[in-house]
Each structure stands twice: as structure tokens, then as C-alpha cells.
Amino acid sequence: MFPVWMRLKIRPERRRGVSLWFPVILVWVLLWALMLLLLPFVLLAALVTLRRGPGLVLLAAYPLLFSVLWNLSGLHIEARDAHHDVLVSFR
């Protein structure tokens, strides 16, 4: 399932830090509209370059992007250095 929320938490050393929640569903709506708008051009470019160019890669771009976005749900990334802790989480 597509993630609906992204949580970004940044905490400096020995401080409370900031936690932000972003509604990424708005980004998905804009991305789908853009993808639908560009679909005829991508298909045309794929058909023109199918024999000796990146035609197959262009045809595979939409399913690959869909697969990556679908599997973002549940992704949890934590990074830490000497001064900050950063958390990025998709729900």
C-alpha cells in the first residue's frame, strides 16, 4: 500500500529536537497527474527508440516506479552522527 504519511525527526545532541509529519498522499496525487500527462510522450519515445535505444527501459519505467512507491510503506531510516539523530519513517 502507498504510504500516506512521512515522519521526519531531527534531534540535536542533548536537545529535544523537532518532529514533523508530512502528508505525502498529496505528493502521490501530483505525481500520478504528472505521469498521466506524460504517458503519451513516453510511449511515443519508447516506440521510436525501441530498436536501438532506451525504448524498453522507457516502457518499464512506469511499473518500476509504481513498485518502488508501493513498497515505501513501512520504510524506517535512522541516521546518526556526532551531533544529530535523524529519523525518516513512512506510514
Contacts in CASP RR format, 6 or more apart in sequence:
PFRMAT RR
TARGET T0000
AUTHOR 0000-0000-0000
METHOD contacts of the structure
MODEL  1
MFPVWMRLKIRPERRRGVSLWFPVILVWVLLWALMLLLLPFVLLAALVTL
RRGPGLVLLAAYPLLFSVLWNLSGLHIEARDAHHDVLVSFR
1 70 0 8 1.000
1 73 0 8 1.000
2 25 0 8 1.000
2 28 0 8 1.000
2 69 0 8 1.000
2 70 0 8 1.000
2 72 0 8 1.000
2 73 0 8 1.000
3 24 0 8 1.000
3 72 0 8 1.000
3 73 0 8 1.000
3 74 0 8 1.000
3 75 0 8 1.000
3 90 0 8 1.000
3 91 0 8 1.000
4 23 0 8 1.000
4 24 0 8 1.000
4 25 0 8 1.000
4 91 0 8 1.000
5 21 0 8 1.000
5 22 0 8 1.000
5 23 0 8 1.000
5 24 0 8 1.000
5 25 0 8 1.000
5 90 0 8 1.000
5 91 0 8 1.000
6 21 0 8 1.000
6 22 0 8 1.000
6 24 0 8 1.000
6 88 0 8 1.000
6 89 0 8 1.000
6 90 0 8 1.000
6 91 0 8 1.000
7 19 0 8 1.000
7 20 0 8 1.000
7 21 0 8 1.000
7 22 0 8 1.000
7 87 0 8 1.000
7 88 0 8 1.000
7 89 0 8 1.000
7 90 0 8 1.000
7 91 0 8 1.000
8 19 0 8 1.000
8 20 0 8 1.000
8 21 0 8 1.000
8 22 0 8 1.000
8 86 0 8 1.000
8 87 0 8 1.000
8 88 0 8 1.000
9 17 0 8 1.000
9 18 0 8 1.000
9 19 0 8 1.000
9 20 0 8 1.000
9 85 0 8 1.000
9 86 0 8 1.000
9 87 0 8 1.000
9 89 0 8 1.000
10 17 0 8 1.000
10 18 0 8 1.000
10 84 0 8 1.000
10 85 0 8 1.000
10 86 0 8 1.000
10 87 0 8 1.000
11 17 0 8 1.000
11 18 0 8 1.000
11 84 0 8 1.000
11 85 0 8 1.000
11 86 0 8 1.000
12 83 0 8 1.000
12 84 0 8 1.000
13 82 0 8 1.000
13 83 0 8 1.000
13 84 0 8 1.000
13 85 0 8 1.000
24 90 0 8 1.000
28 69 0 8 1.000
31 69 0 8 1.000
35 62 0 8 1.000
35 65 0 8 1.000
39 62 0 8 1.000
42 58 0 8 1.000
42 61 0 8 1.000
42 62 0 8 1.000
43 59 0 8 1.000
45 55 0 8 1.000
45 58 0 8 1.000
46 55 0 8 1.000
46 56 0 8 1.000
46 58 0 8 1.000
46 59 0 8 1.000
47 55 0 8 1.000
49 55 0 8 1.000
49 58 0 8 1.000
50 56 0 8 1.000
72 90 0 8 1.000
73 90 0 8 1.000
73 91 0 8 1.000
74 89 0 8 1.000
74 90 0 8 1.000
74 91 0 8 1.000
75 88 0 8 1.000
75 89 0 8 1.000
75 90 0 8 1.000
76 87 0 8 1.000
76 88 0 8 1.000
76 89 0 8 1.000
76 90 0 8 1.000
77 86 0 8 1.000
77 87 0 8 1.000
77 88 0 8 1.000
77 89 0 8 1.000
78 85 0 8 1.000
78 86 0 8 1.000
78 87 0 8 1.000
79 85 0 8 1.000
79 86 0 8 1.000
80 86 0 8 1.000
END
